[in-house]
Amino acid sequence: MNNHFYALVIVCLCGHTFEDDNFNDIMTPEDYECMAELGLDKKEVATFFDQNLLMTLKNPLSDSYTECWFRTSNVLTDKNEFNFEKFGDYIIRYGLGPLGKQDVKNVESLVHEAVDSCKNVEGSNIGNRGAKIYNCIVKAILNF
C-alpha cells in the first residue's frame, strides 16, 4: 500500500507518458491485485493517467480500477464511503515525492486542507468519484 498512491497518483495520476522503468517503480501490491482482478497490464493502467498525474475521466475501465484501488487500500469502507483521513495520511506518507512536494513547508496541514476541500466532490459511480477526488487533491497539492 505504501507506493500505491504513487501508482494512483501517478498511476498517485493516460494518453500516457510514463516511461516503463518509472512506472515499475511506483507499482504496489494493490496495483497488481487490481490489475489481476480486472485483467489489466501496466501499459493499460498507465493510460489512466496524464502527464500531470491526473486520472482520465469518463473511462469505465479506469473507474473500475480506481474503485478497486481504493477498496484494496482500505480507503473505501465496506459501506462504500471514502475514509478521507486515511487517504490524507496516505498522501502525506507516500504521495508527495512523486509530485515533488515532500519539502514544502507545513505540507501536512496543506494536504489535510486539500483533502477537506475535496470531500464533497461527486461522481457518476464510486470509481468515478474516487478519480475526481484524487484529481481534486492532486491539483491542490500541485498548487502548493
C-alpha positions in Angstrom: 0.0 0.0 0.0 2.9 2.4 0.7 3.5 3.0 -3.0 0.1 2.8 -4.5 -0.6 6.4 -4.2 2.4 6.6 -6.5 0.7 4.4 -8.9 -2.7 6.0 -8.4 -1.3 9.5 -8.1 1.0 8.7 -10.9 -0.5 5.9 -11.8 -0.8 8.9 -7.4 -2.5 10.2 -11.6 -3.3 8.5 -19.6 -2.9 9.1 -23.1 0.2 8.5 -21.2 3.8 9.5 -21.0 5.3 7.3 -18.3 8.5 5.5 -19.0 8.2 1.8 -18.3 11.0 1.9 -15.7 9.5 4.8 -13.8 6.1 3.2 -13.8 7.5 -0.1 -12.5 9.0 1.9 -9.5 5.6 3.0 -8.4 3.6 -0.2 -8.7 2.3 -1.6 -5.5 0.7 -4.8 -4.3 -2.7 -3.1 -4.6 -2.0 -2.2 -8.2 -1.1 -5.8 -9.0 -4.1 -7.1 -7.2 -6.4 -4.8 -9.1 -4.7 -5.5 -12.4 -5.2 -9.2 -11.9 -8.8 -8.7 -10.8 -9.6 -6.7 -13.9 -7.3 -8.4 -16.3 -5.2 -5.3 -17.0 -1.5 -4.9 -17.6 0.8 -2.0 -16.7 0.5 -0.3 -20.0 -3.3 -0.2 -19.8 -3.1 1.2 -16.3 -0.7 3.8 -17.4 -3.2 5.1 -19.9 -5.5 6.1 -17.0 -3.2 9.0 -16.1 -1.9 12.1 -17.9 1.5 13.8 -17.8 0.3 15.8 -14.7 -0.5 12.6 -12.8 -4.2 13.3 -13.1 -6.6 10.5 -13.9 -8.6 10.4 -17.1 -12.3 10.6 -16.6 -15.2 9.0 -18.4 -13.5 5.7 -18.8 -15.5 2.8 -17.3 -12.3 0.6 -17.0 -10.5 3.4 -15.2 -13.4 3.8 -12.9 -13.3 0.1 -12.1 -9.6 0.2 -11.5 -9.9 3.3 -9.2 -12.7 1.7 -7.2 -10.6 -1.5 -6.8 -7.6 0.5 -5.7 -9.5 2.5 -3.1 -11.1 -0.7 -1.8 -7.9 -2.8 -1.6 -6.0 0.0 0.1 -8.8 0.3 2.7 -9.6 4.0 1.8 -13.0 2.8 0.7 -15.0 1.3 3.6 -17.3 -1.7 3.4 -20.2 0.8 3.2 -18.6 2.4 0.1 -17.7 5.5 2.0 -14.3 7.2 1.5 -12.1 7.4 4.6 -10.6 10.9 3.8 -8.4 10.9 6.9 -6.8 7.7 5.9 -6.3 8.9 2.3 -4.8 12.2 3.6 -2.4 10.3 5.8 -1.5 8.0 2.9 -0.8 11.0 0.7 1.5 12.5 3.4 3.4 9.3 3.8 3.7 8.2 0.2 2.3 10.6 -2.4 4.2 13.8 -2.0 7.5 12.5 -3.5 6.1 11.7 -7.0 4.5 15.2 -7.0 7.8 16.9 -5.9 6.2 18.4 -2.8 7.8 16.5 0.0 9.8 19.5 1.2 7.0 22.1 1.2 6.7 24.0 4.5 3.6 22.9 6.5 2.9 20.2 4.0 0.8 18.0 6.4 -1.5 20.9 7.1 -1.8 21.7 3.4 -2.6 18.1 2.5 -5.3 17.9 5.1 -6.7 21.2 3.8 -6.6 19.9 0.2 -8.4 16.7 1.3 -11.0 18.6 3.2 -11.7 20.8 0.2 -12.4 17.8 -2.0 -14.7 15.8 0.3 -17.9 17.0 -1.5 -16.8 16.0 -5.0 -19.4 13.9 -6.7 -19.1 11.3 -9.4 -21.3 9.0 -11.5 -20.2 5.9 -9.6 -17.7 5.1 -6.8 -14.7 4.7 -9.1 -15.5 8.0 -11.0 -16.0 9.8 -7.7 -12.7 8.4 -6.4 -10.9 9.6 -9.6 -12.4 13.0 -9.2 -11.5 13.2 -5.5 -8.0 12.1 -6.4 -7.7 14.7 -9.2 -9.0 17.4 -6.9 -6.4 16.6 -4.2 -3.6 16.3 -6.7 -4.5 19.7 -8.3 -4.5 21.3 -4.9 -1.1 19.7 -4.0 0.4 20.8 -7.3 -0.5 24.4 -6.4 1.4 24.3 -3.0 
